[in-house]
Structure formats: C-alpha cells, structure tokens
Amino acid sequence: MLTADQRLDQLEPVMSEMLARQDELSAKQDELSAKQDELTARQSETGAKVERVSAQVRQLTVTFVNTTTTQSNNIEYLLSKTVQLEQGQARIEQAQHEMRQEMNEKFDVVNQRFDAVNEKFDAVNQRFDQLIDYLKDKLK
C-alpha cells in the first residue's frame, strides 16, 4: 500500500500535465480570438473597399448619365449597365452573406470543441475532488 507522500508524488505529474494542457488550451483560445479579430478587421476592410467602389461607381454613373442624356441612342446602354451593377451588388451581398454563414458555422464548431474541452475539465476536476477526498479520508 502506498503512503500518502507516494500518492501525492503520483498525482504531481498528472496535475502538471493537466495544467500544461490548460495552458495550451488558453493559448489556442487566444490564437482563435486573434484570428477572429483579424477576420473582423478584414471584413471591415472589405466593406470599406466595397463602399469606396460603390461611391466611385455612383460618381461614374452620374457623370455618364449627364453625358448620355443628350444622346437618345445611349439610354439602352445605360439601363443595361445599371442592371449589371445591381446584379453585381446582389452577388456581392450574397457572397458576404455566405461568408458570414460560413464563419458562424466555423465559430459554432469551435464553440462546440470548447464545450467538449470544458466538459472534460469538469470531469477531471470532479475526479481530482474525489481523489483529494479519498486522500483526506486516508490521512485521517
């Protein structure tokens, strides 16, 4: 039968390993948070670029309309370009929606993994509590 010191000596590597794993998980969580921040920044940059392009397109459209109002044969050309711009905007909005959905799904997967890890830590903590109670009982 092992002494209390021997049992504690056996628990020390396990506890060290658990703490190391916890540190690794914290580092991974920090890394994922940084990636999330980076993706949010990229999304903001993309939105700003789309806004700048939209502003430029609006400016060009106004200039084009002013120029072509005197030419009746260019009205059809202008309308077709406007439809193309609307379709392009719809495609951009659809792509952004799909990107948001994909990101949400990926974050859901990450959250599920964190939940699983938390459940494992809870189980380990419960086991440690049982071991500590057992050791306390044996030491009495």
C-alpha positions, 0 to 999 in steps of 0.5 A, a space after each residue: 500500500 502506498 503512503 500518502 507522500 507516494 500518492 501525492 508524488 503520483 498525482 504531481 505529474 498528472 496535475 502538471 500535465 493537466 495544467 500544461 494542457 490548460 495552458 495550451 488550451 488558453 493559448 489556442 483560445 487566444 490564437 482563435 480570438 486573434 484570428 477572429 479579430 483579424 477576420 473582423 478587421 478584414 471584413 471591415 476592410 472589405 466593406 470599406 473597399 466595397 463602399 469606396 467602389 460603390 461611391 466611385 461607381 455612383 460618381 461614374 454613373 452620374 457623370 455618364 448619365 449627364 453625358 448620355 442624356 443628350 444622346 437618345 441612342 445611349 439610354 439602352 446602354 445605360 439601363 443595361 449597365 445599371 442592371 449589371 451593377 445591381 446584379 453585381 451588388 446582389 452577388 456581392 451581398 450574397 457572397 458576404 452573406 455566405 461568408 458570414 454563414 460560413 464563419 458562424 458555422 466555423 465559430 459554432 464548431 469551435 464553440 462546440 470543441 470548447 464545450 467538449 474541452 470544458 466538459 472534460 475539465 469538469 470531469 477531471 476536476 470532479 475526479 481530482 475532488 474525489 481523489 483529494 477526498 479519498 486522500 483526506 479520508 486516508 490521512 485521517 
